[in-house]
Amino acid sequence: MEGQDSGRHDRFLGGEFSFHEQRRERLRQFLPLAGDSIPPSDTTLDALFAVYLENYEQAWAAFPDAVPALQRLRSIGIPVGVITNGNHQQQVSKIRRIGLERLIDRVFSSELTGFAKPDARAFLLPCRSMGVQPAATLYVGDNYLTDIAGARNAGLRAIHLRREGCEYPESIGSLEGSLEGVIKLTSIEAAN
């Protein structure tokens, strides 16, 4: 299902699907797998997705290390931005709901910038907008191909953050588990 979901997301990012049509397509693929029939109308699909979305949003929570890590970055004067391929309004709402809004300077979505990760422009535009050089920017991401390879190809330094319970290729050197290592790295760099 993940590969299919990625294909739909790519079609959304390419402008082939609207955000709402991408949601409907996800349900059209998922419902038969769950043994349910596909409703005949978009209105019914939208209502089903609304139920899912309400539950999904209720489950939003920051990782326990996120607030301390962002507070530390803020305390040493390091600007923090978010680069996402997700829907801009949904990402801003998520950041607000989980209590990170005051700790993040800017949110850059593919919807807002017109470029999706791993395209180098998805990383370079935010750097330019925030007044930071790509080579002096540390990007932390959880998807090796989209986040880490994309950031590095754009000239940023990048750390692959592997959270417990997530599957990743074993051959990829990564920071395990938490943002503590990122804080140590940025603290050392800020002192130099």
Solvent accessible surface area in square Angstrom, and as a share of the most:
residue,aa,sasa,rsa
1,M,99,0.44
2,E,149,0.67
3,G,58,0.56
4,Q,92,0.41
5,D,42,0.22
6,S,58,0.38
7,G,31,0.30
8,R,12,0.04
9,H,48,0.21
10,D,84,0.44
11,R,105,0.38
12,F,26,0.11
13,L,50,0.25
14,G,68,0.65
15,G,63,0.61
16,E,108,0.49
17,F,25,0.10
18,S,66,0.42
19,F,39,0.16
20,H,98,0.44
21,E,40,0.18
22,Q,11,0.05
23,R,32,0.12
24,R,43,0.16
25,E,34,0.15
26,R,76,0.28
27,L,19,0.09
28,R,62,0.23
29,Q,69,0.31
30,F,98,0.41
31,L,16,0.08
32,P,68,0.43
33,L,126,0.62
34,A,55,0.42
35,G,69,0.66
36,D,80,0.42
37,S,96,0.62
38,I,75,0.38
39,P,21,0.13
40,P,143,0.90
41,S,45,0.29
42,D,65,0.33
43,T,107,0.62
44,T,59,0.34
45,L,2,0.01
46,D,52,0.27
47,A,58,0.45
48,L,74,0.37
49,F,13,0.06
50,A,56,0.43
51,V,94,0.54
52,Y,93,0.35
53,L,29,0.14
54,E,113,0.51
55,N,94,0.48
56,Y,78,0.30
57,E,44,0.20
58,Q,127,0.56
59,A,78,0.60
60,W,30,0.11
61,A,82,0.63
62,A,32,0.24
63,F,109,0.45
64,P,125,0.79
65,D,29,0.15
66,A,11,0.08
67,V,44,0.26
68,P,77,0.48
69,A,6,0.04
70,L,21,0.11
71,Q,78,0.35
72,R,97,0.35
73,L,20,0.10
74,R,93,0.34
75,S,79,0.51
76,I,47,0.24
77,G,62,0.60
78,I,51,0.26
79,P,63,0.40
80,V,19,0.11
81,G,34,0.32
82,V,40,0.23
83,I,25,0.13
84,T,17,0.10
85,N,20,0.10
86,G,16,0.15
87,N,18,0.09
88,H,44,0.20
89,Q,109,0.48
90,Q,29,0.13
91,Q,28,0.12
92,V,30,0.17
93,S,35,0.23
94,K,47,0.20
95,I,16,0.08
96,R,120,0.44
97,R,123,0.45
98,I,37,0.19
99,G,39,0.37
100,L,16,0.08
101,E,86,0.39
102,R,156,0.57
103,L,6,0.03
104,I,21,0.11
105,D,62,0.32
106,R,103,0.38
107,V,22,0.13
108,F,5,0.02
109,S,1,0.01
110,S,9,0.06
111,E,96,0.43
112,L,101,0.50
113,T,24,0.14
114,G,59,0.57
115,F,52,0.22
116,A,25,0.19
117,K,22,0.10
118,P,74,0.47
119,D,45,0.23
120,A,34,0.26
121,R,122,0.44
122,A,3,0.02
123,F,0,0.00
124,L,52,0.26
125,L,60,0.30
126,P,5,0.03
127,C,5,0.03
128,R,172,0.63
129,S,55,0.35
130,M,44,0.20
131,G,68,0.65
132,V,43,0.24
133,Q,130,0.58
134,P,34,0.22
135,A,75,0.58
136,A,73,0.57
137,T,28,0.17
138,L,43,0.21
139,Y,24,0.09
140,V,49,0.28
141,G,8,0.08
142,D,80,0.41
143,N,72,0.37
144,Y,60,0.23
145,L,135,0.67
146,T,34,0.20
147,D,7,0.04
148,I,0,0.00
149,A,28,0.22
150,G,0,0.00
151,A,0,0.00
152,R,113,0.41
153,N,124,0.64
154,A,11,0.09
155,G,41,0.39
156,L,6,0.03
157,R,96,0.35
158,A,10,0.08
159,I,22,0.11
160,H,3,0.01
161,L,13,0.07
162,R,39,0.14
163,R,31,0.11
164,E,170,0.76
165,G,80,0.77
166,C,66,0.40
167,E,171,0.77
168,Y,35,0.13
169,P,78,0.49
170,E,147,0.66
171,S,110,0.71
172,I,26,0.13
173,G,70,0.67
174,S,33,0.21
175,L,44,0.22
176,E,114,0.51
177,G,33,0.32
178,S,39,0.25
179,L,25,0.12
180,E,105,0.47
181,G,19,0.18
182,V,6,0.04
183,I,28,0.14
184,K,117,0.50
185,L,77,0.38
186,T,10,0.06
187,S,28,0.18
188,I,106,0.54
189,E,73,0.33
190,A,51,0.39
191,A,90,0.69
192,N,151,0.77
